[in-house]
Amino acid sequence: MKHFFNRKDTIVTEALDGFLATAGSGTLARLDGYPEIKVVLRADWDKTKVAVVSGGGAGHEPSHAGFVGAGMLTAAVSGEIFASPSVEAVLAAIRATTGSAGCLLIVKNYTGDRLNFGLAAEKARAEGLAVEMVIVSDDIALPDIAQPRGVAGTLFVHKIAGHLSEAGHDLASVAAAARAAAKDIVSLGISLSSCSIPGQAHEERFGAEDGELGLGIHGEPGVERIALQSASSLVAIMAERLAARLDAGSRYALLVNNLGSVPPLEMSLIANAVLSSSLAKAVALTIGPGHLMTALNMNGFSLSLIKLDAEREAALLAPVGPPAWLPAKPVRQPVVIAMAKPAAGPATKPASRDAAAERLIKAACQRLIELEEPLNALDAKAGDGDTGSTVATGARSILERIDALPLADRAATVAAIGDALGTSMGGSSGVLLSIFFTATAQTLGFGATLPKALLAGLDRMTFYGGARIGDRTMVDALEPALKALDARGLEAAASAARHGAEATVAMQKAKAGRSAYIGRQLDVADPGAFAVAEVFAAVAALFAPA
């Protein structure tokens, strides 16, 4: 896997300096002692309040430095990527932030963190500082394990302890509330990939059709391999295991955490799945979805829940300084607002017959349907190979409606064709042709001749679409054809369309449409221009003198 970095041994310090430089506030600082001592702390800290200190290895951003600020952490101590900070670094953070009110250390239940934070606490106590430590072990992946891991649920403890400290509570009450909260948190994670560490060789252990349930935040394997399936099904499995650990009738806050590389679109879908699962009835507050405690670029997410009481709910809802914290919000059903009714337009004309108009429309549509595969083949040279299918779909939709068209009224018929193409055709082609026919119909309604009206439709289509002659689009055939139709008739229009389509073969580079992204000559006709030429040829043949 590829990463952006300079040197492996300076990734963390450079990242912390970048974080501080862009934090936009003078309330954050770092201790000197780089690179051994990596501590981000509040520059505005009042030591008469209980200091709340946490930390761990880097790679979990925005944890932990991102949560330093009013109402949350007083300081965050960082180690190298996925490595516990040293005893000396933790002790430096305690000394820098702790006054007479004391200090609470919040530690995730990993051996390195327990040992290093624990020894630092003992040394700080030996220096006469009041220090308490709470260990968070919220992961339920292995329900019978003696020492569950501390994962994203730790953030609930940061928020509750930080709130109580900010409100002026003493160390004993802050520590007691933190310990009680830690006991009422459950978390579970799932991922479709492992994470890769900058500067280290990476070998993906996951298969193409599986993921892992119950994995931690350092890339360590999950407790079980799980088959790839719908997001709702995966969430349902997680919800069932989490729900089994909840107290019936209690209210909970839910934290939906992105473990690294899940796109925002998918995270919102996951949140919707959770709030449609068996957990929904218990969830009163939500935090996220978003990046809160990540595992570098792991393609996974975790769910954490904490049982609420009045004090915890007030703490979670209280505003904080760090912008990385996502505010807790009550669960709300989507508000649905009725769409405005369209203004009354001209009444739809009833179906009527006109043999010549019907022959023309059928000939054009049949020819486009016949060209489906050739046009797809042309489009495959420059795009996704669907032009033929797109225009054939539009043509079929017109043929399906032909008996309902007001064929005796040219303007109404052209307008109906524009509406049908705008509905049935996908992509930009349907919109462009709908604009073309809609504008043509409006001009016909003012009494213009059909050629003049078609040119007016072309003007509107090119205005909105942006294509011009020479840009290698259908305009290269359509514009000369319509001008010839207005000046010299149908046979001249068919000839002009053919010459225009042939000219696109030699054009060096497309300047509009998807083909514009290909930096070379394509050596084939533009499929849109080719389709226009074929339609004009078919119509000209239909009305040619016997």
C-alpha positions as CSV (number, residue, x, y, z in Angstrom):
1,M,0.0,0.0,0.0
2,K,1.2,3.5,-0.8
3,H,1.4,6.3,1.8
4,F,2.3,10.0,2.0
5,F,5.3,10.5,4.3
6,N,8.8,11.8,4.4
7,R,10.7,9.6,6.9
8,K,9.3,6.7,8.9
9,D,10.9,8.0,12.1
10,T,9.4,11.5,11.8
11,I,5.8,10.7,10.7
12,V,4.3,11.3,14.2
13,T,6.1,14.5,15.1
14,E,5.5,16.0,11.7
15,A,1.8,15.1,11.9
16,L,1.4,16.6,15.4
17,D,3.1,19.8,14.3
18,G,0.8,20.0,11.3
19,F,-2.2,19.4,13.6
20,L,-1.1,22.2,15.9
21,A,-0.3,24.6,13.0
22,T,-3.8,24.2,11.5
23,A,-5.8,24.0,14.8
24,G,-6.7,27.6,14.4
25,S,-6.4,28.3,18.1
26,G,-3.8,29.5,20.6
27,T,-5.3,27.3,23.3
28,L,-3.2,24.2,22.3
29,A,0.5,23.7,22.7
30,R,3.1,20.9,22.9
31,L,5.8,20.1,25.4
32,D,9.4,20.4,24.4
33,G,11.4,17.3,24.4
34,Y,10.6,16.2,20.8
35,P,10.9,13.6,19.5
36,E,10.9,11.5,22.7
37,I,8.2,13.4,24.5
38,K,5.1,13.9,22.3
39,V,2.5,15.7,24.4
40,V,-0.2,18.0,23.2
41,L,-1.9,20.0,26.0
42,R,-4.1,23.0,26.7
43,A,-2.1,26.2,26.9
44,D,-4.9,27.8,28.8
45,W,-5.2,25.1,31.5
46,D,-6.3,26.1,35.0
47,K,-4.5,23.8,37.4
48,T,-7.1,24.3,40.0
49,K,-9.2,21.8,38.1
50,V,-8.7,18.1,37.7
51,A,-6.4,17.3,34.8
52,V,-7.8,14.7,32.4
53,V,-4.9,12.9,30.5
54,S,-5.1,10.1,28.0
55,G,-3.2,8.9,25.0
56,G,-1.7,5.9,23.3
57,G,-0.1,5.1,20.0
58,A,-0.4,7.3,16.9
59,G,-2.5,6.1,14.0
60,H,-5.9,6.6,15.7
61,E,-6.4,10.2,14.6
62,P,-8.2,12.4,15.6
63,S,-7.6,10.5,18.8
64,H,-6.0,11.5,21.0
65,A,-4.6,15.0,20.3
66,G,-7.8,16.0,18.5
67,F,-9.8,15.8,21.7
68,V,-7.6,18.1,23.7
69,G,-9.5,21.2,24.7
70,A,-12.2,22.7,26.9
71,G,-14.6,20.1,28.1
72,M,-12.5,17.1,27.1
73,L,-8.8,16.2,27.6
74,T,-6.3,18.4,29.3
75,A,-3.4,16.6,27.5
76,A,-2.8,13.7,25.1
77,V,0.4,11.7,25.1
78,S,1.4,10.1,21.9
79,G,3.7,7.2,21.1
80,E,4.9,6.1,17.7
81,I,2.4,4.4,15.4
82,F,0.4,1.8,17.4
83,A,3.1,1.9,20.2
84,S,2.3,3.0,23.7
85,P,4.0,6.3,24.8
86,S,6.9,6.0,27.2
87,V,6.7,6.3,31.0
88,E,8.7,9.5,30.8
89,A,6.3,11.0,28.3
90,V,3.2,10.2,30.4
91,L,5.0,11.5,33.5
92,A,5.8,14.8,31.7
93,A,2.2,15.3,30.8
94,I,1.1,14.7,34.4
95,R,3.7,17.1,35.7
96,A,2.7,19.8,33.1
97,T,-1.0,19.7,33.9
98,T,-1.5,18.6,37.5
99,G,-2.1,21.0,40.3
100,S,-3.7,20.6,43.7
101,A,-6.9,19.2,42.2
102,G,-5.0,16.2,40.9
103,C,-5.1,14.2,37.6
104,L,-7.1,11.4,36.1
105,L,-5.5,9.1,33.6
106,I,-7.8,7.4,31.1
107,V,-6.2,4.3,29.7
108,K,-7.3,1.8,27.0
109,N,-6.8,-1.8,28.2
110,Y,-3.7,-2.8,26.3
111,T,-0.7,-4.1,28.2
112,G,1.7,-1.4,27.0
113,D,-0.6,1.4,28.0
114,R,-1.5,-0.1,31.3
115,L,2.2,-0.6,32.3
116,N,3.5,2.8,31.0
117,F,0.6,4.9,32.3
118,G,0.6,2.9,35.5
119,L,4.3,3.3,36.3
120,A,4.0,7.0,35.4
121,A,1.1,7.3,37.9
122,E,3.2,5.6,40.6
123,K,6.1,8.0,40.0
124,A,3.8,11.0,40.0
125,R,2.3,9.9,43.3
126,A,5.8,9.5,44.7
127,E,6.4,13.2,43.8
128,G,3.3,14.1,45.8
129,L,0.8,14.5,43.0
130,A,-2.7,13.1,43.3
131,V,-3.3,10.7,40.4
132,E,-6.1,8.3,39.7
133,M,-6.3,5.9,36.7
134,V,-9.4,4.4,35.0
135,I,-8.9,1.5,32.6
136,V,-11.5,1.1,29.8
137,S,-12.1,-2.4,28.4
138,D,-15.2,-1.9,26.3
139,D,-14.6,-4.5,23.5
140,I,-17.1,-7.4,23.6
141,A,-15.6,-9.4,20.7
142,L,-14.5,-12.1,23.1
143,P,-17.1,-12.1,25.9
144,D,-15.2,-14.5,28.2
145,I,-11.7,-12.9,28.0
146,A,-10.3,-11.7,31.3
147,Q,-8.8,-8.5,29.8
148,P,-11.0,-7.1,27.0
149,R,-9.4,-4.4,24.8
150,G,-10.2,-0.7,25.2
151,V,-11.4,0.7,21.9
152,A,-13.6,3.6,20.7
153,G,-15.9,3.5,23.7
154,T,-13.1,5.1,25.6
155,L,-14.1,8.4,24.0
156,F,-17.3,8.4,26.1
157,V,-15.1,8.4,29.2
158,H,-13.0,11.3,27.8
159,K,-16.2,13.3,27.3
160,I,-17.8,12.5,30.7
161,A,-14.6,13.1,32.7
162,G,-13.7,16.2,30.8
163,H,-17.2,17.7,31.4
164,L,-17.1,17.0,35.1
165,S,-13.6,18.4,35.4
166,E,-14.6,21.6,33.5
167,A,-17.5,21.9,35.9
168,G,-15.2,21.9,38.9
169,H,-15.8,18.4,40.4
170,D,-13.1,17.0,42.6
171,L,-10.8,14.1,41.6
172,A,-12.6,11.5,43.6
173,S,-16.0,12.2,41.9
174,V,-14.5,12.6,38.4
175,A,-12.7,9.2,38.8
176,A,-15.7,7.5,40.2
177,A,-17.9,8.7,37.4
178,A,-15.3,7.7,34.8
179,R,-15.0,4.2,36.3
180,A,-18.8,3.7,36.5
181,A,-19.1,4.9,32.9
182,A,-16.4,2.5,31.7
183,K,-18.3,-0.4,33.1
184,D,-21.4,0.5,31.1
185,I,-19.8,0.7,27.7
186,V,-19.8,-2.0,25.0
187,S,-18.1,-1.9,21.6
188,L,-17.7,-4.1,18.6
189,G,-15.8,-3.5,15.3
190,I,-15.8,-5.0,11.8
191,S,-13.6,-4.5,8.8
192,L,-13.2,-5.5,5.2
193,S,-9.5,-4.9,5.2
194,S,-6.5,-4.8,7.5
195,C,-4.6,-1.5,7.8
196,S,-1.2,-0.8,6.4
197,I,1.6,1.1,8.3
198,P,3.6,3.7,6.4
199,G,7.1,2.4,5.7
200,Q,6.3,-1.2,6.3
201,A,5.6,-4.0,3.8
202,H,1.9,-4.8,3.8
203,E,0.3,-8.1,2.9
204,E,-3.5,-8.1,3.0
205,R,-4.8,-11.1,5.0
206,F,-8.4,-10.7,3.9
207,G,-10.0,-12.5,1.0
208,A,-12.0,-10.8,-1.7
209,E,-15.3,-12.0,-0.3
210,D,-14.8,-11.8,3.5
211,G,-14.1,-9.5,6.4
212,E,-13.4,-9.8,10.1
213,L,-15.6,-9.3,13.1
214,G,-14.3,-8.2,16.4
215,L,-11.0,-6.8,15.4
216,G,-9.1,-4.2,17.4
217,I,-7.7,-0.8,16.5
218,H,-4.1,-1.8,15.8
219,G,-4.7,-4.1,12.8
220,E,-4.8,-7.2,15.0
221,P,-7.0,-10.0,13.6
222,G,-10.6,-10.2,14.5
223,V,-12.1,-13.0,16.5
224,E,-13.8,-14.5,13.4
225,R,-13.8,-14.3,9.7
226,I,-17.2,-13.3,8.3
227,A,-18.5,-13.6,4.7
228,L,-19.0,-10.4,2.8
229,Q,-22.8,-9.6,2.7
230,S,-25.1,-6.6,2.7
231,A,-24.4,-3.8,5.1
232,S,-27.7,-4.4,6.8
233,S,-26.9,-8.1,7.4
234,L,-23.5,-7.2,8.8
235,V,-25.0,-4.6,11.1
236,A,-27.7,-7.0,12.2
237,I,-25.0,-9.5,13.3
238,M,-23.2,-6.8,15.3
239,A,-26.5,-5.5,16.7
240,E,-27.5,-8.9,18.0
241,R,-24.3,-9.3,19.9
242,L,-24.3,-5.8,21.3
243,A,-28.0,-5.9,22.2
244,A,-27.4,-9.1,24.3
245,R,-25.1,-6.9,26.6
246,L,-27.6,-4.1,27.1
247,D,-30.0,-3.7,30.0
248,A,-33.6,-4.0,29.0
249,G,-35.5,-0.7,29.2
250,S,-32.4,1.5,29.5
251,R,-31.5,4.4,27.2
252,Y,-28.1,4.4,25.4
253,A,-25.9,6.7,23.5
254,L,-24.5,5.3,20.2
255,L,-21.1,6.2,18.8
256,V,-20.6,5.2,15.1
257,N,-16.9,5.3,14.4
258,N,-15.1,5.1,11.1
259,L,-12.0,3.0,11.5
260,G,-10.2,4.8,8.7
261,S,-11.2,4.5,5.0
262,V,-15.0,3.9,4.8
263,P,-16.4,6.7,2.5
264,P,-18.9,9.1,4.1
265,L,-21.7,7.8,1.9
266,E,-21.2,4.3,3.3
267,M,-20.9,5.5,6.9
268,S,-24.3,7.2,6.6
269,L,-25.8,4.1,5.1
270,I,-24.3,2.1,8.1
271,A,-25.8,4.6,10.6
272,N,-29.2,4.1,8.9
273,A,-28.8,0.3,9.2
274,V,-28.0,0.5,12.9
275,L,-31.0,2.8,13.6
276,S,-33.1,0.2,11.7
277,S,-31.7,-2.7,13.7
278,S,-32.6,-4.4,17.0
279,L,-30.5,-1.6,18.7
280,A,-32.7,1.2,17.5
281,K,-35.2,1.1,20.4
282,A,-32.5,1.5,23.0
283,V,-30.6,4.4,21.3
284,A,-31.5,7.9,22.5
285,L,-28.4,9.8,21.4
286,T,-26.0,9.4,18.5
287,I,-22.4,10.5,18.0
288,G,-21.1,10.3,14.5
289,P,-20.9,8.7,12.1
290,G,-17.3,9.9,11.6
291,H,-13.6,9.5,12.2
292,L,-13.2,9.4,16.0
293,M,-10.8,6.6,16.8
294,T,-9.3,5.2,13.6
295,A,-6.9,2.4,12.7
296,L,-4.9,4.2,10.0
297,N,-6.6,3.2,6.7
298,M,-8.7,0.2,7.9
299,N,-11.8,-0.2,5.8
300,G,-14.1,-0.8,8.7
301,F,-16.3,0.7,11.5
302,S,-17.1,0.1,15.1
303,L,-20.2,0.6,17.2
304,S,-20.0,1.7,20.8
305,L,-22.9,2.1,23.3
306,I,-23.0,3.6,26.8
307,K,-25.9,3.4,29.2
308,L,-27.3,6.8,30.0
309,D,-28.4,8.5,33.1
310,A,-29.1,12.2,33.7
311,E,-25.5,13.0,34.5
312,R,-24.0,11.2,31.5
313,E,-26.6,12.6,29.1
314,A,-25.8,16.1,30.3
315,A,-22.1,15.5,29.9
316,L,-22.4,14.0,26.4
317,L,-24.6,16.9,25.2
318,A,-22.4,19.6,26.6
319,P,-20.5,21.6,24.0
320,V,-16.7,21.3,23.9
321,G,-13.7,23.1,22.4
322,P,-12.1,20.4,20.2
323,P,-13.7,20.5,16.8
324,A,-12.8,16.9,16.2
325,W,-15.5,15.8,18.6
326,L,-18.8,15.2,16.9
327,P,-21.7,16.6,19.1
328,A,-24.2,14.1,20.5
329,K,-27.6,14.5,19.0
330,P,-31.0,13.0,19.8
331,V,-32.3,10.4,17.4
332,R,-34.8,12.0,15.1
333,Q,-37.0,10.5,12.4
334,P,-36.4,12.3,9.0
335,V,-38.6,15.3,8.5
336,V,-40.5,15.0,5.2
337,I,-41.8,18.1,3.5
338,A,-44.4,17.8,0.8
339,M,-43.2,18.8,-2.7
340,A,-44.7,21.9,-4.2
341,K,-47.2,21.3,-6.9
342,P,-46.2,22.4,-10.3
343,A,-47.8,25.5,-11.7
344,A,-50.6,24.8,-14.1
345,G,-49.2,24.5,-17.6
346,P,-50.9,24.1,-20.9
347,A,-53.3,21.2,-21.0
348,T,-52.0,18.0,-22.5
349,K,-53.2,17.6,-26.0
350,P,-55.2,14.5,-26.8
351,A,-53.9,11.8,-29.1
352,S,-54.3,12.6,-32.8
353,R,-53.1,11.0,-36.1
354,D,-50.8,12.3,-38.8
355,A,-49.5,9.7,-41.2
356,A,-46.4,11.6,-42.3
357,A,-45.3,12.5,-38.8
358,E,-45.9,8.9,-37.6
359,R,-43.7,7.6,-40.5
360,L,-40.9,10.0,-39.7
361,I,-40.9,9.3,-36.0
362,K,-41.0,5.5,-36.5
363,A,-38.2,5.6,-39.1
364,A,-35.9,7.6,-36.8
365,C,-36.6,5.5,-33.8
366,Q,-36.2,2.2,-35.7
367,R,-32.9,3.3,-37.0
368,L,-31.6,4.2,-33.6
369,I,-32.7,0.8,-32.2
370,E,-30.9,-1.0,-35.0
371,L,-27.7,1.0,-34.2
372,E,-27.6,0.0,-30.5
373,E,-24.6,-2.4,-30.8
374,P,-22.6,-0.4,-33.4
375,L,-23.0,2.8,-31.3
376,N,-22.0,0.9,-28.1
377,A,-18.9,-0.3,-29.9
378,L,-18.0,3.2,-31.0
379,D,-18.6,4.6,-27.5
380,A,-16.4,1.9,-25.9
381,K,-13.4,3.5,-27.6
382,A,-13.9,6.7,-25.6
383,G,-16.3,6.0,-22.8
384,D,-18.2,3.3,-21.0
385,G,-19.8,1.8,-24.1
386,D,-23.4,2.7,-23.4
387,T,-24.4,5.3,-26.0
388,G,-26.2,2.8,-28.2
389,S,-28.2,1.4,-25.3
390,T,-29.0,4.9,-24.1
391,V,-30.4,6.2,-27.4
392,A,-32.1,2.9,-28.1
393,T,-33.9,3.1,-24.8
394,G,-35.1,6.6,-25.7
395,A,-36.2,5.4,-29.1
396,R,-38.2,2.5,-27.6
397,S,-39.9,4.8,-25.2
398,I,-41.1,7.0,-28.0
399,L,-42.4,4.1,-30.0
400,E,-44.3,2.8,-26.9
401,R,-46.0,6.2,-26.6
402,I,-46.7,6.8,-30.3
403,D,-50.4,6.0,-30.2
404,A,-50.8,8.6,-27.4
405,L,-49.0,11.4,-29.2
406,P,-50.9,14.4,-30.6
407,L,-49.3,13.9,-34.0
408,A,-51.6,16.4,-35.7
409,D,-50.1,19.2,-33.5
410,R,-46.4,19.5,-34.3
411,A,-45.5,21.6,-31.2
412,A,-47.3,19.3,-28.8
413,T,-45.8,16.2,-30.3
414,V,-42.2,17.6,-30.1
415,A,-42.9,18.7,-26.5
416,A,-44.1,15.2,-25.6
417,I,-41.0,13.7,-27.2
418,G,-38.8,16.0,-25.1
419,D,-40.7,14.9,-21.9
420,A,-40.4,11.2,-22.8
421,L,-36.6,11.4,-23.5
422,G,-36.0,13.3,-20.3
423,T,-37.7,10.6,-18.3
424,S,-36.5,7.4,-20.2
425,M,-32.9,8.2,-21.2
426,G,-30.1,8.2,-18.7
427,G,-27.0,10.4,-18.4
428,S,-26.4,13.7,-20.1
429,S,-27.8,12.6,-23.4
430,G,-31.4,12.4,-22.2
431,V,-31.2,15.8,-20.6
432,L,-29.6,17.4,-23.7
433,L,-32.2,15.9,-26.1
434,S,-35.0,16.9,-23.8
435,I,-33.8,20.5,-23.8
436,F,-33.5,20.3,-27.6
437,F,-37.0,19.1,-28.2
438,T,-38.6,21.2,-25.4
439,A,-37.0,24.4,-26.8
440,T,-38.0,23.4,-30.4
441,A,-41.6,22.9,-29.2
442,Q,-41.7,26.3,-27.6
443,T,-40.4,28.0,-30.8
444,L,-42.9,26.0,-32.9
445,G,-45.7,27.3,-30.6
446,F,-44.7,30.9,-31.6
447,G,-45.3,30.1,-35.3
448,A,-41.8,29.3,-36.5
449,T,-41.1,26.8,-39.3
450,L,-39.9,23.4,-38.2
451,P,-36.3,24.0,-39.5
452,K,-36.1,27.4,-37.6
453,A,-37.6,25.8,-34.5
454,L,-35.0,23.0,-34.6
455,L,-32.2,25.5,-34.9
456,A,-33.6,27.3,-31.8
457,G,-33.7,24.0,-30.0
458,L,-30.0,23.4,-31.0
459,D,-29.1,26.9,-29.7
460,R,-30.6,26.1,-26.2
461,M,-29.0,22.7,-26.1
462,T,-25.5,24.1,-26.9
463,F,-26.0,26.9,-24.5
464,Y,-26.6,24.5,-21.6
465,G,-24.4,21.7,-22.8
466,G,-21.4,23.8,-23.8
467,A,-20.5,21.9,-27.0
468,R,-19.7,23.6,-30.2
469,I,-18.6,22.6,-33.7
470,G,-15.2,21.0,-33.5
471,D,-15.6,19.6,-30.0
472,R,-16.3,16.1,-31.3
473,T,-19.9,15.6,-30.2
474,M,-23.2,15.1,-31.9
475,V,-23.3,18.9,-32.5
476,D,-20.6,18.4,-35.3
477,A,-23.3,16.5,-37.3
478,L,-26.5,18.2,-36.0
479,E,-25.6,21.8,-36.5
480,P,-24.6,21.6,-40.2
481,A,-27.5,19.3,-40.9
482,L,-30.1,21.7,-39.4
483,K,-28.6,24.7,-41.2
484,A,-28.7,22.7,-44.5
485,L,-32.3,21.7,-43.8
486,D,-33.3,25.3,-43.3
487,A,-31.5,26.5,-46.5
488,R,-31.7,23.6,-48.9
489,G,-33.9,20.8,-47.7
490,L,-33.8,17.3,-46.3
491,E,-31.4,15.6,-48.8
492,A,-28.8,18.4,-48.2
493,A,-29.3,18.0,-44.5
494,A,-28.5,14.3,-44.6
495,S,-25.4,15.0,-46.7
496,A,-24.2,17.7,-44.2
497,A,-24.8,15.4,-41.3
498,R,-22.8,12.6,-42.9
499,H,-19.8,15.0,-43.6
500,G,-20.0,16.4,-40.1
501,A,-19.9,12.9,-38.5
502,E,-17.0,11.9,-40.8
503,A,-15.1,15.0,-39.7
504,T,-15.0,13.8,-36.1
505,V,-12.8,10.9,-37.0
506,A,-9.9,13.3,-37.8
507,M,-10.4,15.6,-34.8
508,Q,-7.2,15.5,-32.7
509,K,-8.9,15.6,-29.3
510,A,-12.4,15.9,-28.0
511,K,-13.2,19.1,-26.1
512,A,-16.5,18.2,-24.6
513,G,-18.1,15.2,-23.1
514,R,-16.5,12.1,-21.6
515,S,-14.1,11.8,-24.6
516,A,-12.5,15.1,-23.5
517,Y,-10.6,13.2,-20.8
518,I,-8.8,11.1,-23.3
519,G,-5.6,12.8,-24.4
520,R,-5.3,11.3,-27.9
521,Q,-6.9,11.1,-31.2
522,L,-9.6,8.4,-31.2
523,D,-9.6,7.6,-35.0
524,V,-13.3,6.7,-34.9
525,A,-16.4,8.8,-35.5
526,D,-18.1,10.3,-32.4
527,P,-21.1,8.0,-31.6
528,G,-23.5,10.9,-31.1
529,A,-22.5,12.5,-34.4
530,F,-22.7,9.1,-36.2
531,A,-26.3,8.5,-34.8
532,V,-27.4,11.9,-36.0
533,A,-26.1,11.2,-39.5
534,E,-27.8,7.8,-39.6
535,V,-31.2,9.3,-38.5
536,F,-31.0,12.0,-41.2
537,A,-30.1,9.4,-43.8
538,A,-33.1,7.2,-42.7
539,V,-35.5,10.1,-42.8
540,A,-34.2,11.4,-46.1
541,A,-34.6,7.9,-47.7
542,L,-38.1,7.7,-46.4
543,F,-39.2,10.9,-48.0
544,A,-37.1,10.7,-51.2
545,P,-39.0,10.9,-54.5
546,A,-40.0,7.5,-55.9
